[in-house]
Amino acid sequence: MTTTTGTEPRMIARDLRFSVAPMMDWTDRHCRAFHRVLSRRARLYTEMVTTGAVLHGDRQRLLGFDAAEQPVAVQLGGSDPGDLARAARIAEAFGYAEINLNVGCPSDRVQEGRFGACLMREPTLVAECVAAMKAAVSVPVTVKCRLGVDDQDTEEALDAMAQAVAAAGVDGLIVHARKAWLKGLSPRENRDVPPLDYGRVARLKAARPDLPIAINGGIATIEAAKERLAEVDGVMVGRAAYTEPAILLGVDPELFGEPAPVADAFAAVEALAPTIHDALAAGTRLHSFTRHMLGLFNGRPGARAFRRHLATAGMAPDADLATLRAAVAKVSRERPPAREAA
């Protein structure tokens, strides 16, 4: 893998039309390398990285990525404007195309650090953070937020956040169309239990045509993405893109009017093979890639055998490309019957 060093030319973020959400423990550099062979145009995100980790941790491990992943954005977690500005400057030097501020994560650890979703209560502070990062970097700065938290009125809370960050010069607002309940729900429950309210995000866009707005939450198909794109500027897909990665093959042709980079899921594996080969030679284990690929053949005869082979032989220390290809060989190449859109 060709890891960025900070000397590569910066790449300005593409439009908001489609992105894969930042997901902890999932959207690491190996996942992003895989997703990139499925779509040239989808914007990819890192897992959330805290400012403390960026400023004091192993930056190469935390921020290093392959230039082939571009366009890729880094998501930062923090609430101190000075720390965020310094972290953003470091991330820009690594070559990231966008700096995104997390104002949506509801975990206890995030709340204790006074960042994430609890910042929905502090739009003025979020605006100060955005302004500090904008002054520090030349790449776009965006915010990912919720509709509100706990007992907040979602009309007032989201309007206040949008107004504050827009005044600070934010380049885009990505809204997870659910509230976050900081008390009483786990982070996992916060992804499903609070009801979706796409209409609230559409009303925000109608009221703020000047502000680029993308929507996140519960979007599981390209057809559903198209529906949302009739109302907002972009869609961000999370778990569906991870658990059913083949849907990414539809992004370029269906949303951007361009051919997909590969013909099908089988071709995607071969397109990723050189990256895997180089990573294995550098000491990375096959499982670091294949754990993100388990859903690639969902719906095809042999998909279960594919997953089982990777869960057994693919875990071995000496597992290699032959192991992956042996798993793929268990999958039928006949096209599965079309499934109805969720």
Long-range contacts (C-beta under 8 A, 24 or more apart in sequence): 1-29, 1-33, 1-66, 1-275, 1-278, 1-279, 1-282, 2-66, 2-67, 2-68, 3-60, 3-64, 3-65, 3-66, 4-64, 4-65, 4-66, 4-67, 4-94, 4-95, 5-94, 6-93, 6-94, 6-95, 8-67, 8-95, 9-95, 10-92, 10-95, 10-97, 10-138, 10-139, 11-70, 11-71, 11-95, 11-97, 12-97, 12-139, 12-140, 13-43, 13-71, 13-73, 13-97, 13-98, 13-139, 13-140, 13-142, 13-171, 14-41, 14-43, 14-71, 14-97, 15-212, 15-233, 15-234, 16-43, 16-172, 16-174, 16-212, 16-213, 16-214, 16-233, 16-234, 17-41, 17-229, 17-233, 17-234, 17-235, 17-255, 17-256, 18-42, 18-43, 18-225, 18-234, 18-235, 18-236, 18-237, 18-251, 18-255, 18-256, 19-43, 19-44, 19-45, 19-73, 19-174, 19-214, 19-234, 19-235, 19-236, 19-237, 20-44, 20-45, 20-236, 20-237, 20-238, 20-241, 20-242, 20-248, 21-45, 21-216, 21-236, 21-237, 21-238, 21-241, 22-46, 22-47, 22-48, 22-75, 22-100, 22-102, 22-144, 23-47, 23-238, 23-239, 23-242, 24-48, 26-242, 26-292, 27-242, 28-288, 29-64, 29-65, 29-66, 29-69, 30-279, 30-284, 30-288, 30-289, 30-292, 31-242, 31-292, 32-65, 32-69, 32-72, 33-66, 33-68, 33-69, 33-272, 33-275, 33-289, 34-245, 34-268, 34-272, 34-289, 34-292, 34-293, 35-241, 35-245, 35-248, 36-68, 36-69, 37-261, 37-262, 37-268, 37-271, 37-272, 38-245, 38-246, 38-248, 38-249, 38-251, 38-260, 38-261, 38-262, 38-268, 39-248, 39-249, 39-251, 39-252, 39-260, 39-261, 40-252, 40-258, 40-261, 41-251, 41-252, 41-255, 41-256, 41-258, 42-248, 42-251, 43-71, 43-72, 43-73, 43-97, 43-98, 44-69, 44-71, 44-72, 44-73, 45-72, 45-73, 45-74, 45-75, 45-100, 46-72, 46-73, 46-74, 46-75, 46-96, 47-75, 48-75, 48-76, 48-77, 48-102, 48-105, 49-74, 49-75, 49-76, 49-77, 49-87, 50-76, 50-77, 50-78, 50-113, 50-115, 51-76, 51-77, 51-78, 51-80, 51-83, 51-84, 51-86, 51-87, 52-78, 52-83, 54-86, 54-87, 54-90, 54-91, 55-83, 55-86, 55-87, 55-90, 59-90, 59-94, 63-90, 63-91, 63-94, 63-96, 64-94, 65-94, 65-95, 66-275, 67-95, 68-275, 70-95, 70-97, 71-97, 71-98, 72-96, 72-97, 73-97, 73-98, 73-99, 73-100, 73-142, 74-98, 74-99, 74-100, 75-100, 75-101, 75-102, 75-144, 76-100, 76-101, 76-102, 77-102, 77-105, 77-110, 77-113, 77-115, 77-116, 78-113, 78-115, 78-129, 79-113, 79-114, 79-115, 79-119, 79-122, 79-125, 79-129, 80-129, 81-125, 81-128, 81-129, 81-131, 81-132, 81-133, 82-132, 84-129, 84-132, 84-133, 85-132, 85-133, 85-135, 85-136, 86-136, 88-133, 88-136, 88-137, 88-141, 89-136, 89-137, 91-137, 92-136, 92-137, 92-138, 92-139, 96-139, 97-139, 97-140, 98-139, 98-140, 98-141, 98-142, 98-171, 99-133, 99-137, 99-139, 99-140, 99-141, 99-142, 100-141, 100-142, 100-143, 100-144, 100-174, 101-126, 101-129, 101-130, 101-133, 101-141, 101-142, 101-143, 101-144, 102-144, 103-143, 103-144, 103-145, 103-146, 103-161, 104-144, 104-145, 104-146, 104-176, 104-180, 105-187, 106-146, 106-149, 106-180, 106-181, 106-182, 106-185, 106-187, 106-190, 107-187, 111-182, 117-145, 117-146, 117-149, 117-180, 117-182, 118-149, 118-182, 119-145, 120-145, 120-146, 120-148, 120-149, 120-152, 120-157, 120-161, 120-180, 121-149, 121-152, 123-160, 123-161, 123-163, 123-164, 123-165, 124-164, 126-161, 126-164, 126-165, 127-164, 127-165, 127-167, 127-168, 128-168, 130-165, 130-168, 130-169, 130-170, 131-168, 131-169, 134-168, 134-169, 134-170, 140-171, 140-172, 141-169, 141-170, 141-171, 142-170, 142-171, 142-172, 142-173, 142-174, 143-170, 143-172, 143-173, 143-174, 144-173, 144-174, 144-175, 144-176, 144-216, 144-236, 145-173, 145-174, 145-175, 145-176, 146-175, 146-176, 146-178, 146-179, 146-180, 147-175, 147-176, 147-177, 147-178, 147-179, 147-197, 147-200, 147-201, 148-179, 148-180, 149-179, 149-180, 149-181, 149-182, 150-179, 150-180, 150-181, 150-182, 150-183, 152-179, 154-179, 154-197, 154-200, 155-200, 158-200, 158-201, 158-204, 159-204, 159-207, 162-204, 162-208, 162-211, 166-208, 166-210, 166-211, 170-211, 171-212, 172-211, 172-212, 172-213, 172-214, 172-233, 172-234, 173-211, 173-212, 173-213, 173-214, 174-213, 174-214, 174-215, 174-216, 174-234, 174-236, 175-201, 175-204, 175-213, 175-214, 175-215, 175-216, 176-216, 176-217, 177-201, 177-215, 177-216, 177-217, 177-218, 178-217, 191-239, 198-228, 198-231, 201-231, 201-232, 202-231, 202-232, 205-231, 205-232, 205-233, 220-244, 220-247, 220-342, 221-247, 221-341, 221-342, 222-247, 222-250, 222-251, 222-254, 222-255, 223-341, 224-341, 224-342, 225-255, 226-254, 226-255, 229-255, 242-292, 242-295, 243-295, 243-298, 244-295, 244-298, 245-292, 245-293, 245-295, 245-296, 246-295, 246-296, 246-297, 246-298, 265-296, 265-297, 266-328, 266-331, 266-333, 268-296, 269-293, 269-296, 269-324, 269-325, 269-328, 273-321, 273-324, 276-321, 276-324, 277-321, 280-320, 280-321, 285-317, 285-319, 286-314, 286-319, 286-320, 286-321, 286-323, 286-324, 287-314, 287-315, 287-319, 289-324, 290-314, 290-324, 290-327, 297-328, 297-331, 299-336, 299-339, 300-331, 300-332, 300-334, 300-336, 301-331, 301-332, 301-334, 301-336, 302-330, 302-331, 302-332, 303-331, 305-330, 305-331, 306-330, 306-331
